[in-house]
């Protein structure tokens, strides 16, 4: 069975603390938008970032034709979103 390549599919992940990570492409070549809700601490942001990276590595990485690594991903952080209710 041929696996579907996810390079050009959109990426979205929401961490347990409500931080939302989105990218136009799952290979993250155009960077990642990070939306941090009001009241989320730095520790919670780190927790959600770790969750996102583990999810990407275990669920997406093997379905990419290429990935340069997390150290070259550009993150655009936006703070102050209303928390989920």
C-alpha positions in Angstrom: 0.0 0.0 0.0 1.3 3.4 -0.9 1.3 6.0 1.9 -0.2 9.4 1.3 2.5 12.1 1.3 1.5 15.0 3.7 4.1 17.6 2.5 1.5 20.0 1.1 -1.3 19.1 3.5 -2.2 21.7 6.2 -0.9 21.1 9.7 -2.8 21.9 12.9 -2.2 20.9 16.5 -3.9 22.1 19.7 -2.0 21.3 22.9 -3.7 20.3 26.2 -3.2 23.9 27.5 -4.9 25.5 24.4 -1.9 26.6 22.4 -2.7 26.2 18.7 0.0 25.5 16.1 -0.8 25.8 12.4 1.2 25.7 9.2 0.2 25.9 5.6 2.1 22.7 4.9 2.8 19.7 7.1 6.5 19.9 6.2 6.5 23.2 8.1 8.6 24.9 5.3 6.7 28.1 5.6 6.9 28.2 9.3 4.4 27.7 12.1 1.9 30.2 13.6 1.6 29.8 17.3 -1.5 31.2 19.1 -1.2 31.4 22.8 -4.4 32.0 24.8 -4.6 34.5 27.7 -3.5 33.0 31.0 -1.2 30.3 29.6 2.1 30.2 31.4 5.6 29.8 29.8 5.7 26.3 31.3 2.4 25.4 29.6 3.6 26.8 26.3 6.7 24.6 26.5 4.5 21.6 27.4 2.2 22.2 24.4 5.3 22.8 22.1 6.7 19.5 23.2 3.4 17.7 22.6 3.2 19.3 19.1 6.8 18.2 18.2 6.1 14.6 19.4 2.8 14.4 17.5 4.5 15.7 14.4 7.4 13.3 14.7 5.3 10.2 15.4 2.3 11.0 13.1 3.5 13.2 10.3 7.3 12.9 9.8 7.3 9.4 8.1 4.7 10.7 5.6 6.9 13.6 4.4 9.3 13.4 1.4 11.7 15.6 3.2 12.0 17.5 6.5 14.9 19.8 7.4 14.4 19.4 11.2 12.8 21.4 14.0 15.8 23.6 14.5 15.2 25.4 11.2 11.4 25.9 11.6 10.4 29.6 12.0 7.7 30.2 14.6 5.4 33.3 14.6 4.1 33.7 18.1 0.8 35.5 18.8 -0.3 36.0 22.4 -3.5 37.1 23.9 -6.2 34.9 22.4 -9.3 34.3 24.6 -9.0 30.8 26.3 -11.3 28.0 25.1 -14.5 27.7 27.1 
